[in-house]
Amino acid sequence: MKTIFLLCTLLLLTSCFEVERNCSDFKTGEFEFDYIIDGVKKTGRFVRTEDLSINYYDGKIDSSSVRWINDCEFVLKTINPKTNSEKDDMHMKILSTDGTSSYTFEYKLAVKKRNKPLRAQKGVAYRIK
């Protein structure tokens, strides 16, 4: 009987938890994020306006158009793709926010490719301006 009561109490407490998502605070600004390539941790930076994202990483600059689906989801399309993989649109989703200083996001290809699994990856972007 005690076990059932504890389980019910635990379920009640956890069901009230709601993740903070003030996505509109992150539609524009300058951000940094960490990523790993071949086991090496690197830091990238991007500046986002309502309809443009300029990315700085690995000594390269890349620009993408931004199309907002709703306050927490948008699609990035590379403006001048140089390779076939750069032609693929990316679907970005803000999962949670931490005040106005950072947000956790998930990204994946916007369109699933035939015979390939659709993999979503997560990251954290930190506001720098």
N, C-alpha and C positions, 0 to 999 in steps of 0.2 A: 504494500500500500504506500509506504514511504517513497519507494522508487517511482511509482506512477505519479505521485504528487511532485517530486523533484523534476521529473521529465516534463510534466505539464507547466511547471513554473519556468523552467529553462526555455521551453518552446515559446511561452508567452513573452519572456524578456527579449529573446532574439528576434521575434517577429515584429517588434516595435522599432528595430534598428533601421534607419534609412540613410543611405549614402548621400553625402552632400554633392550636389551637381548644379553649380552656378555657372553653366557653360557660357552664357553670354558675356561674362567677364573675360573670357579668353578668345573671343573672336578676333581680336586685333592685339598686336604687341610684338615684343621681341623676346625670344625664348631660347633656352639651351636644353640639350638632351644628350645622354650618353648612349653609345652603341658599341657593339663589339664586332670586329671583323678579324677573322683568323686568330681569335684568342687575344686580340689587342683591344683594350678599351680606349675609345676615342670620344671626343665631345664635338657635337654639331650645334649649329646655331641657325635659327630662321626668324625672319621678320614676316608677319602676316598682317595684311589688311583685309577688308571685307571680301575682296575678290582676287587677291594675289598673295602668293607665298614665295619668298626668296630664301633659298636654302644655301648655307655655307657649310661645307664638310669636305674633309680630305683635300683642302686647297682648291676646291671647285666651287663654283656658284651655279645654282640651278633654279629656274623659276617655274612655278606651276600656277595655273588658274585654280581658284577655290570656288566650289559650288556648294552652298549650304543646303542640306536636306531639311534640317531642323536646328534648334539651338545647340544640340550636342553632336551632330553628325555632319560631315562634309566629304566631298570627293575632290581629290587633287588630280589634275591633268597636266602633265609636263608640257610646257609651251613649245620648246624646240627639242624634241627627243632626238638623240643621236644613235640609240640602239633600239632594238625591238622591245627589250624589257622596259625601257623608259617610256614606251608608248602605252603601257598598261596603266590605267587609272587606279588610284589607291583610295580605298574607303577608310576614313578615319572616324573614330568614335571616342568621345570624351566619356570615360567611365565614372570618374569621381574628381572632385576638386578639393583643394586644401586652401581655403580662404581665397586670396587673390595671388598667392605666390607660386602655386604649381597645380598641375592636373595629371591624372593618370589616363592614358589613352590606349586604344587598341587599333591596329591597322591591318589591313589585308587587301588583296586585289579586289577591285570593285566588281569584276566579272570572273566567274570560275572558269578556268581553262579545262577543256576536255581531258579526261584521263589523268588529271593531277589533283591532289587534295588541296582544298582551300585552307591555308594555314593563317591563323591570326596570331599576331605577336603584340606584346604589350611594352609600354615604355612610360617614362615620366618626363614631362616638360616643365622647366622652371622659368618663371618670368624673370627677365633681367632688365626690362624697361617697360 
